[in-house]
Amino acid sequence: MAAPALTSLAPGQGPTSGGTVVTLTGSNLTGATAVAFGAVAAVSFTVVSATQVTATAPQGAAGPVNVTVTTPGGTSNSLSYTYVAAPALTSLAPGQGPTSGGSVVTLTGSNLTGATAVAFGAVAAVSFTVVSATQVTATAPQGAAGPVNVTVTTPGGTSNSLTYFFVGAPTLTALTPSLGPGGAVTLTGTNLTGATAVTFGAAAAVSFTVVSATQITALAPVGSGVVNVTVTTSGGTSNSLSYTYVATPTLTGLVPIQGPTSGRTVVTLTGTNLTNTTAVKFGTAAAVSFTVLSDSQVTAVSPPGPVGPVQVTVTTRGGTSGGLSHYYVGAPALTGLAPSQGPTSGGTVVTLTGSNLTGATAVAFGAVAAVSFTVVSATQVTAVAPAGGAGPVQVTVTTPGGTSNSLAYFFVSAPALTGLAPSQGPTSGGSVVTLTGSNLTGATAVAFGAVAAVSFTVVSATQITATAPQGAAGPVNVTVTTSGGTSNSLSYTYVATPTLTGLAPSQGPTSGGSVVTLTGSNLTGATAVEFDAVAAVSFTVVSATQVTATAPAGGAGPVQVTVTTPGGTSNSLTYNRIQSP
C-alpha cells in the first residue's frame, strides 16, 4: 500500500486549548489509523476520503508543531500547525466615550497579533488596527448609555473583557447662584459624571468637583457681565446656562456703633451695591432681621453678642463686604448710691457706683430725669436729683448697653419744729431739751445757733431730745437738719448763772420763819431757794438782784443758802440757826 502524503492543512493555527477542527488534504489517506500534533494524538479524526481527513487538535503549548497522518502504508510527511496563545487585555483608554461613538480606544494587553475582531458588547468596532502584539486601536461604534464589555478575538481565541462606558451627553438645568462675583457655583443637570472641563464664557473654572451625576460644584473665575456656562464630559459638551457677574458690596458707615450685649439694636448700614442683600452678620452671628432700603442702605437688628467689637458685614450675590466695627456694651449695673436720700426740693448730688457706666445717656429718679449728671468713670456717675414727692423712687442709669438695675432713693420732706422744752437753760450747757415737730426721722444735726448740740437722740418722727451746748447768755435759734433739709427755728434762751452777794438777816431761830433777803445778780426766774438741802418755806423774786425767802426750821448752826434759776445754782452764803434761850 502506498504511503500517505499531506499537501495542506487548514486552518494552520489555533488556540493552545485545542479543539480546533483542522482539515488535512493529501493522498493515500484512506485507512488512517492516527493523526498526531507533534507527539500528541488528535482528540479525534475522521477519514473523509483518500484525499481528506478532519482532525480535532489537542491542547498544546504555544508555537508550531508538526502534524502527521499514519495509515497501514506508513506515516505521512509533516505540515506545520501553530498553537497560538489566547489574547489578554490589561487596559483600555479612554475608558468611556459618547453614545454617538467615534472615540478611538487603545487596547493594551498580550497576544494581540492577528486579531480578527474587536467587539463593544455585541457590536463590532467601526474599525481596528493591530499595532503590535500588545496594542490594538479600535474606533468605538454607537451605543446606549452605560457599560459594555470590550473583547479582542485572535486565532488564539477571545480575550477577557474590559469595561467601556458609553456616556450620554451632559445637560445643564440650573446654576446656583446664577449671579455673583465669582466664587462657588453649583451646577445641576444630567450625565455630569466624568466632567473634564467647566467653563464660564471663554475662561475655565478655577476648580470644580463632580459631586454626582447630577451635580458639580465649581469655583467661578474672575469676570464681568453675562457669560455662558458649560460642562464637558467624555459624552460631549452640555448646553449653556447664563451666569451674571455682580459687583461686590461695600460698607462705608454704620449707626449706632454700639449697643447692648442682649442685641435688638437697629443698626443702619450705608455703602454701595447693597441691593439683593442675602445676609447681614455681626461677627459670625446672623442679624435677627434686616431690610434693604436701597442700593446704598440696609437696616439690621443686631443679635446678642459678647462684650467688645465685632465686624459687621453684608453679603449679596456679589459677595461679602469688608467689615465695620459694632461694639457690644455690657449692661450697666448699680451697686450703691450715696446719699440714699434727699429733700423733696431736689438738688442733692448723688454718687452712683457700679459697672459699665461709661457712655451713660440718662439717669432717672423714678420717671423723672436727673437735673444733670456727669460720668466720672466706668464705675461712677454723679447726678443731681430732681424735685420729687416724699417717698422712695428707683434710680437707674441708661447706657448704650441698656438700663441698669434700680436702687432706692428717698425723697424726704423738710423737718418742722413746733415746740421745745425747756426753752431756756444755763450758759454752761448740758440741758436736755425736748424738740417736737414733724419729719424728724433721720436727723443729722441739731444746732443751737451756730453751735451743734452736744448730742441728740431721735425718739420718733415727731420728737428729738438734744443736749444743749455752752452758749452766751441770750436767745439762740434751734434747728434740726435731716436729709430733707433744715427745719424752721425755735428760740432757746441761755440764762447766766445766778450769784449771791449778801443775805440779811444772816441768822435766825431754829424754828424757822425768818424772812431772809438775798441780793446778787441773775436771780430772775429763780426756781428754788435752799437752806442746805432743805427748800425755803417760800420765796419771792423781787428783781434780778433780789429774792426774799422764808427760812425753814432746822438744827442750830450754820447752813449754806443757794438760789437756783434756769441758769444754774448760785454760789452759797452762810445763814446761822440759833437755838432759843
Secondary structure, 3 states (H helix, E strand, C coil): CCCCEEEEEECCEEECCCCCEEEEEEECCCCCCEEEECCEECCEEEEEECCEEEEECCCCCCEEEEEEEEECCEECCCEEEEEECCCEEEEEECCEEECCCCCEEEEEEECCCCCCEEEECCEECCEEEEEECCEEEEECCCCCCEEEEEEEEECCEECCCEEEEEECCCEEEEEECCEECCEEEEEEEECCCCCCEEEECCEECCEEEEEECCEEEEEECCCCCEEEEEEEECCEECCCEEEEECCCCEEEEEECCEEECCCCCEEEEEEECCCCCCEEEECCEECCEEEEEECCEEEEECCCCCCEEEEEEEEECCEECCCEEEEEECCCEEEEEECCEEECCCCCEEEEEEECCCCCCEEEECCEECCEEEEEECCEEEEECCCCCCEEEEEEEEECCEECCCEEEEEECCCEEEEEECCEEECCCCCEEEEEEECCCCCCEEEECCEECCEEEEEECCEEEEECCCCCCEEEEEEEEECCEECCCEEEEEECCCEEEEEECCEEECCCCCEEEEEEECCCCCCEEEECCEECCEEEEEECCEEEEECCCCCCEEEEEEEEECCEECCCEEEEEECCC
